[in-house]
Amino acid sequence: MNHPILYLECNSGISGDMTVAALLDLGADHQVLLDALASLPLTGYSIEIKDVYKSGIRACDFNVILEHDNHDHDMEYLHGHEHDHDTTEAHTHEHDLSEEHTHSHAHAEYHPETAETHEHAHGSVEPHHEHAHHHHHDARNLNDITKIIQASQLTSGAKDLALKIFQILAEAEATVHGKTLDEIHFHEVGAVDSIVDIAAVAVCIDNLSPAGIVVSPLTDGKGQIRCQHGLIPVPVPAVTAIAMQNDLTLNISDIEGELVTPTGAAIAAAVRTTATLPKEFRIRRMGFGAGKRDYAATGLLRAMLLQPLSKDTHDTILSLETNIDDCSGEALSYTMQQLLDAGALDAFCIPIYMKKNRPACLLKVLCNPEQRTEMESIIFRNTTTIGIRIQEMQRTKLPRKIFALETPWGMADVKCCTYGSDTYYYPENDSVSRLAKQSGTGFTEMYNMIQAYARENPHV
């Protein structure tokens, strides 16, 4: 059968905690998430997962509660009016479900120091927001955060996604502050709660394992908010930089306040595989993630798992190509790797002969339409070409997903494709190479063994 795709509807904005909550409400495994977060080398926080009402709709709320500083500065403060912070503890923008509105979702509080989840009921805790001050948090650079993520027990797919989100954030911050990536130190985004939010999103996406992810245009507010550096405009500079660098569509509403956080924008940029919904689909599941403040907007991020109705998946891609006869092989090799790292569907060179029988190569790149600007930038900045030809192409592709399979020889990533009633399994090259080397088995033999084992132990 066709695997469902994930749709994130960002009409009321998007943030890290909203995304985690929506994915949990959609069906991501709570215990898998808590176990993964327990493996992060971080302390000084607890996790709270509960049901709340937002605009009259039951939604999931995901909270990272810090030991020292975990209150959200209220609306008046964020809009530039200083006042006594003690009063913020009296403001609660969410309503816990009362006992007469019980729901199947557990109200769970998780403590990493003891690796236990305690089910109980208590009053709501005023949650943290990504632009609140973090007086007790040390700044971290991208290398520090990479070490934290790599030292955890997250799956390889979840680690890659978490690091991709932080990479997008770092590039945006570098643009905004006029610094290099090495000079960027995360303050608010580098705080414990935001690291946990981003790791949690990566774990939930990995757990749901959708065939693709569609992200709607991001709707933000207007006005000004106060952050560590003072008053800044909404959309905040990091959000506009992320939208610009990743071809995100950003709508600005008349609502006063920040609806899209930098973490939310980075998540949208990192997880999106297409901006186009299938023409026909059925909604298999739906979840709501609650925001932490009351605006005129609903304050909800809606996530849906959609089942395309067509047997095959049809989409539109771009083919970029250019003839190059005066560029070194080293530069071409680097360019192709940069293109693939940036998310190109494929990149390859074809030997050709140009004018006066000069040896040359035809560089071809296949990508999604929204990736065009980034792909062109990589080609122009790293090769000697002065022109790129663009062609729009229709594509039919088989539904596919990559899953981690525990085999007798070790963990292996296997791609699973379906066509009608047929299912095909293709072990990933890196996994085959690693296991072949570890066991002293030939590559082809190991490939065939993993493929046969996948057929006998289907994961679809």
Residue pairs with C-beta under 8 A, 6 or more apart in sequence:
1 418
1 460
2 211
2 307
2 308
2 311
2 313
2 399
2 418
3 209
3 210
3 211
3 399
3 400
3 401
3 418
3 460
4 210
4 211
4 284
4 285
4 305
4 306
4 307
5 210
5 211
5 212
5 213
5 214
5 278
5 281
5 305
5 306
5 308
6 26
6 205
6 208
6 210
6 212
6 213
6 214
6 271
6 303
6 304
6 305
6 306
7 213
7 214
7 215
7 216
7 277
7 303
7 304
7 305
7 306
8 14
8 19
8 22
8 213
8 214
8 215
8 216
8 268
8 271
8 301
8 302
8 303
9 216
9 301
9 302
9 303
9 304
10 215
10 216
10 217
10 218
10 219
10 260
10 264
10 268
10 301
11 216
11 219
11 297
11 298
11 302
12 219
12 259
12 291
12 295
12 297
12 298
12 299
12 300
12 301
13 218
13 219
13 220
13 221
13 258
13 259
13 260
13 261
13 264
13 291
13 297
13 301
14 218
14 259
14 260
14 261
14 264
14 265
14 267
14 268
14 301
15 129
15 130
15 197
15 260
15 261
15 263
15 264
15 291
15 292
15 301
16 130
16 194
16 197
16 198
16 200
16 201
16 261
16 263
16 264
16 267
17 61
17 62
17 63
17 64
17 127
17 197
17 289
17 292
18 62
18 264
18 289
18 290
18 291
18 300
18 301
19 197
19 201
19 264
19 267
19 289
19 301
19 303
20 33
20 62
20 197
20 200
20 201
20 204
20 289
21 49
21 59
21 60
21 61
21 62
21 287
21 288
21 289
21 290
21 301
22 60
22 287
22 288
22 289
22 301
22 302
22 303
23 201
23 204
23 205
23 208
23 287
23 289
23 303
24 30
24 33
24 49
24 60
24 62
24 105
24 204
24 287
24 289
25 59
25 60
25 105
25 287
25 288
25 289
25 303
26 208
26 285
26 286
26 287
26 303
26 304
26 305
27 208
27 285
27 287
27 305
28 203
28 204
28 207
28 208
29 207
30 49
30 106
30 108
31 117
32 203
32 207
33 200
33 203
33 204
33 207
34 47
34 108
34 110
34 117
35 153
36 152
36 153
36 154
36 158
36 199
36 200
36 203
37 47
37 110
37 112
37 196
37 199
37 200
37 203
38 110
38 112
38 115
39 152
39 153
39 154
40 112
40 148
40 149
40 151
40 152
40 195
40 196
40 199
41 148
41 151
41 152
42 112
42 148
42 192
42 195
42 196
43 112
43 113
44 66
44 67
44 68
44 192
45 64
45 65
45 66
45 67
45 112
45 192
45 193
45 196
46 64
46 65
46 109
46 110
46 111
46 112
47 62
47 63
47 64
47 65
47 108
47 109
47 110
47 111
47 112
47 196
48 61
48 62
48 63
48 65
48 107
48 108
48 109
48 110
48 125
49 60
49 61
49 62
49 63
49 105
49 106
49 107
49 108
49 110
50 60
50 61
50 63
50 96
50 97
50 105
50 107
50 108
50 124
51 58
51 59
51 60
51 61
51 96
51 97
51 101
51 103
51 105
51 107
52 58
52 59
52 60
52 61
52 94
52 95
52 96
52 97
52 124
52 290
53 59
53 94
53 95
53 97
53 101
54 94
54 288
54 290
54 291
54 298
54 299
54 300
55 298
55 299
55 300
57 288
57 298
57 300
58 97
58 101
58 103
58 288
59 288
59 289
59 290
59 300
60 105
60 287
60 288
60 289
60 290
61 94
61 127
61 289
61 290
62 197
62 200
62 289
63 125
63 127
63 128
64 70
64 128
64 192
64 193
64 196
64 197
65 109
65 125
65 127
65 128
66 128
66 136
66 191
66 192
66 193
68 135
68 136
69 128
69 133
69 134
69 135
69 136
69 137
70 125
70 126
70 127
70 128
70 193
71 85
71 88
71 89
71 126
71 128
71 132
72 88
72 126
72 127
72 128
72 129
72 132
72 292
72 293
73 85
73 88
73 129
73 132
73 133
73 226
74 87
74 88
74 91
75 257
75 293
75 294
76 83
77 83
77 85
77 88
77 226
78 131
78 225
78 226
78 257
78 258
79 223
79 224
79 225
79 226
79 256
79 257
80 224
80 225
80 226
80 231
88 126
89 126
91 126
92 124
92 126
93 292
93 293
93 294
94 124
94 127
94 290
94 292
95 124
96 107
96 121
96 123
96 124
97 103
99 121
106 119
107 119
107 120
107 121
108 117
108 118
108 119
109 117
109 118
109 120
110 116
110 117
110 118
111 118
127 292
128 193
128 292
129 261
129 292
129 293
130 188
130 189
130 194
130 261
130 262
130 263
131 188
131 225
131 226
131 227
131 236
131 258
131 261
132 188
133 228
134 187
134 188
134 191
134 228
137 187
137 188
137 190
137 191
137 192
138 190
139 185
139 186
139 187
139 190
140 148
140 185
140 186
140 190
141 182
141 184
141 185
141 186
141 190
142 166
142 167
142 170
142 181
142 184
142 186
144 190
145 163
145 166
145 186
145 190
145 195
146 163
146 166
148 195
149 159
149 162
149 163
149 166
149 199
150 159
152 159
152 199
154 162
154 199
154 202
154 203
154 206
155 203
155 206
155 404
156 404
156 413
157 202
157 206
157 402
157 404
157 413
158 199
158 202
158 203
158 205
158 206
159 202
161 201
161 202
161 205
161 206
161 270
161 271
162 198
162 199
162 201
162 202
164 270
165 198
165 201
165 202
165 263
165 266
165 267
165 270
166 198
166 266
168 242
168 245
168 246
168 266
168 269
168 270
169 186
169 189
169 238
169 242
169 262
169 263
169 266
170 181
170 184
170 186
171 181
171 241
171 245
172 238
172 239
172 241
172 242
172 245
172 262
172 265
172 266
173 179
173 184
173 186
173 189
173 238
173 241
174 180
174 181
174 183
174 184
175 241
175 245
176 237
176 238
176 241
177 184
186 194
187 228
188 194
188 227
188 228
189 262
189 263
194 263
197 263
198 263
198 266
198 267
201 267
201 271
205 213
205 271
208 305
209 401
209 402
209 403
210 305
210 401
211 313
211 399
211 400
211 401
212 273
212 274
212 313
213 271
213 272
213 273
213 274
214 272
214 273
214 274
214 275
214 276
214 277
214 306
215 248
215 268
215 271
215 272
215 275
217 248
217 249
217 250
217 251
218 239
218 243
218 248
218 249
218 250
218 251
218 260
218 264
218 265
218 268
219 251
219 252
219 253
219 259
219 260
219 297
220 234
220 235
220 239
220 250
220 251
220 252
220 253
220 258
220 259
220 260
221 234
221 235
221 252
221 253
221 255
221 256
221 257
221 258
221 259
221 295
221 297
222 234
222 252
222 253
222 254
222 255
222 256
223 233
223 234
223 256
223 257
224 231
224 232
224 233
224 234
225 231
225 232
225 234
225 236
225 257
225 258
226 232
227 236
234 257
234 258
235 243
235 250
235 252
235 258
235 260
236 258
236 261
236 262
238 262
238 265
239 250
239 260
239 261
239 262
239 265
240 250
242 248
242 262
242 265
242 266
242 269
243 249
243 250
243 265
245 269
245 374
246 269
246 374
247 370
247 371
247 372
247 373
247 374
248 265
248 268
248 269
248 272
249 275
250 260
253 259
253 297
255 295
255 296
255 297
256 295
257 293
257 295
259 291
259 295
259 297
272 370
273 368
274 315
274 368
274 370
275 370
276 315
276 316
277 306
278 306
278 308
278 309
278 310
278 313
279 310
280 308
280 309
280 310
281 306
281 307
281 308
281 309
282 306
282 307
282 309
283 304
283 305
283 306
283 307
284 304
284 305
284 306
284 307
285 304
285 305
286 302
286 303
286 304
286 305
287 302
287 303
287 304
288 300
288 301
288 302
288 303
289 300
289 301
289 302
289 303
290 299
290 300
291 299
291 300
291 301
293 299
308 399
311 419
311 420
312 396
312 397
312 398
312 399
312 419
313 396
313 397
313 398
313 399
314 394
314 395
314 396
314 397
315 368
315 394
315 395
315 397
316 369
316 392
316 393
316 394
316 395
317 345
317 366
317 367
317 368
317 369
317 392
317 393
317 395
318 366
318 367
318 368
318 369
318 371
318 372
318 390
318 391
318 392
318 393
319 364
319 365
319 366
319 390
319 391
319 392
319 393
320 364
320 365
320 366
320 367
320 372
320 375
320 376
320 379
320 388
320 389
320 390
321 362
321 363
321 364
321 365
321 388
321 389
321 391
322 362
322 363
322 379
322 383
322 385
322 387
322 388
322 389
323 352
323 354
323 360
323 361
323 362
323 363
323 385
324 332
324 360
324 361
324 362
324 363
324 383
324 384
324 385
325 354
325 358
325 359
325 360
325 361
326 384
327 383
327 384
327 385
331 382
331 383
331 384
332 349
332 361
332 363
332 383
334 382
335 363
335 378
335 379
335 382
335 383
336 347
336 348
336 349
336 363
338 378
338 382
339 347
339 365
339 375
339 378
339 379
340 346
340 347
342 371
342 374
342 375
342 378
343 367
343 368
343 371
343 374
344 365
344 366
344 367
344 371
344 375
345 366
345 367
345 368
346 364
346 365
346 366
347 363
347 364
347 365
347 366
348 363
348 364
349 361
349 362
349 363
349 364
350 361
350 362
350 364
351 359
351 360
351 361
351 362
352 360
352 361
352 362
353 359
353 360
354 360
363 379
363 383
363 385
365 375
365 379
367 375
369 392
372 390
376 388
379 385
379 388
380 388
398 417
398 418
398 419
398 424
399 417
399 418
400 415
400 416
400 417
400 418
401 415
401 416
402 413
402 414
402 415
402 416
402 428
403 413
403 414
403 416
403 459
404 411
404 412
404 413
404 414
405 411
405 412
405 413
405 414
405 450
405 453
405 454
405 457
405 459
407 435
407 449
407 450
407 453
408 453
409 435
409 438
409 439
409 441
409 446
409 449
409 450
410 434
410 435
410 438
411 431
412 427
412 428
412 431
412 432
412 435
412 450
413 427
413 428
413 430
413 431
414 425
414 426
414 427
414 428
414 431
414 450
414 451
414 454
414 459
415 425
415 426
415 427
415 428
416 423
416 424
416 425
416 426
416 454
416 459
416 460
417 423
417 424
417 426
418 424
418 460
423 458
423 460
425 451
425 454
425 455
426 451
427 447
427 450
427 451
427 454
431 450
432 443
432 446
432 447
432 450
433 443
435 441
435 446
435 450
436 442
436 443
436 445
436 446
439 446
441 449
